Amino acid sequence: MSKKKINIALLVIVLGLWGTVIYRYVRHFFFAPEIEVFQSTKNFSGKLTNSSKDTFELKPLERDPFLVLNYRNPNPIITHQRNSSTKVNIKKEPVSKVKRPFPKIIYYGHILSEEKKKETILLSVAGKFLKLSLNEQKENVKVISFNRDSIKVAFEKETQWIRLKK
């Protein structure tokens, strides 16, 4: 046989093998298995009668059959209950929340991204530089609304308008 015929024969065999592998993988996605439907019996009355009860009693194991160890302690520890109550009513003093002062916030402006149309607001909160978007909260500071020259900031249920730093 010539070299060309051998190559064609090998190519057909390889394509056949790969075709079989791909077919077996792909057929599960396209063909649903056929579900057999069973007919119910017509004589079924709906009542099951099984009146026999178990005649054995379950008991806890006394020894391990494999390790030959006893489970039960021959000298069980007896605990006594106290008749008197030891509860003492302790009055809890109400803990008042320490109201933190509104931090020093400096508004540097905002940046508009071109691809996302999302605005990022640049702030300095107590010396830390933050990048926030609208209604995002970091370090208990939330930007509620903003204009070009000012923003409305909420800090622990307090709100303030802060002007742009020039």
N, C-alpha and C positions, 0 to 999 in steps of 0.2 A: 504494500500500500504506500501511496505517496504521503509525504509529510502533510500536504494540504488536507487529505482525507482523514488522517489521524487527528489533526487539529479540529476539524469539523465534528468528528465523532465525540471527542473529549468535550468540546463546547456544548454539544447537545446534552451529554450526560450531566455536566455541571449545571446547566440551565434547568434541567429536569429536577435535580436534587434541590436547588435553591427554590424553584417553583413549588415543590412539595412542602418545604419548610415554611415558606411564606404563606401558602394556602392554609396549613394547619394552624398557624398563628392568627391569621386574619379571619378565618371562618367563625370564630367565637364572637366577633364583633358584629357581624352582619346577619348571621342566622341564629334565630332563637330556637332552643331545644323544644321539641314537641312534648307537651304535657299530656299524660294519659288521664282521661276523665273516667272515674269509677262510678258505676251506677249503684245507688243505695239499694239495700234489700227492701222489698215491699212488706215483709212480714215483721219488721222491727217495731215493737210496741213502745219503745222508749224507756222501759223499766229494766234495770239490771238487778237481778236477785242474787246476792251473795251473802248468805246469812251465817256462814261459818266464821268464827273468830279465831284469832291466834291463840294457841295453847301454851305458849312459852312466855317467860317473864324476863325482861332485860335487866341485868344486874351489872354494876360496875366491875371492872376487872380487878382481881386481887393480885395477880402477878403477870409479868410480861412473859409470854410463851417463848420468846426468842432469847431474851437476855436473862431469864430466870431471876427476875428481881421482883420483890414484893412492892406493890403500890401503897398498900395501907400501912400506916404507921402503927406499930404495936402500942406505943405510948402516946396517945394524942395529947396535944397541948390544950388545956382547958382555959378559956378566957372568962373572966368574971365581968358582969356588967355592973356599973356603978348605979346606985339608986338615986344619988343626989345629982342635980344638974350643976354644971360648972359654967353655965352661960352667964356672962356679965354684960349688961347693957352699957355700951360705950357710946356716948353722944359724939357724933361726928360734927366737927365744926365745918361750916360751909366754906369751901375754898373759893375765894373770889379770883376771877380771872384778872391777870395783870394786863391792863390795856396798854398795848405798845403804841408809841407815838407814830404818826405818819412819817415814813422814811423820806430822806431827802432824795427827790427824783428830778433828774435833768433830762429834758426832751431835746434830742439832737436832730430829729427830722424823720422822714420815712423814705423807703426805697421801693420802687415799683418794678417787679421782674417782668420781662417782656414775654417770656414763653408761658408763664403760669397766670399772669395777671393777678398776682398776689402781692400785697403790700406788706413790707416788713418795717416795723417801727423800732427806732434805735433809742434806747433809754440808758440812763445810769441810775441805779437804785442803790443807795447807801454805798457808793463807790464801786459797785460791780456793774460792768457793761452788759446789757441784755438786748437781745433781738427778739421782739415779740410780734406776732400777728394780731389782728383784731380778735377779741374775746379769748385770747390765750392767757393762761395764768402761770407765772413763775414767781417763786418766793413770795407768795400771797399777794402779788401785784397783778392786776388784770386791766388791760386796756379796753375800755367800753366803747369809746368812739374817738374819732380824731378829725381834725381839720388840718389845713396847711400850717397854721401857726400855733395850734394848741391841741392837747389831747385830754380826754377824760379818763382818769385812772381810779380804780377801786382798790382799797386796801382794808381788809377785815371790816367790811360793811360800811366803810367810809369812802366817799368819792370826792375827788378834787379835779379842778381844771388846771393843767400845767402848760405854761407858754413855752414856745420854742426858744432855745438858748441862742443868743446872737453873738 
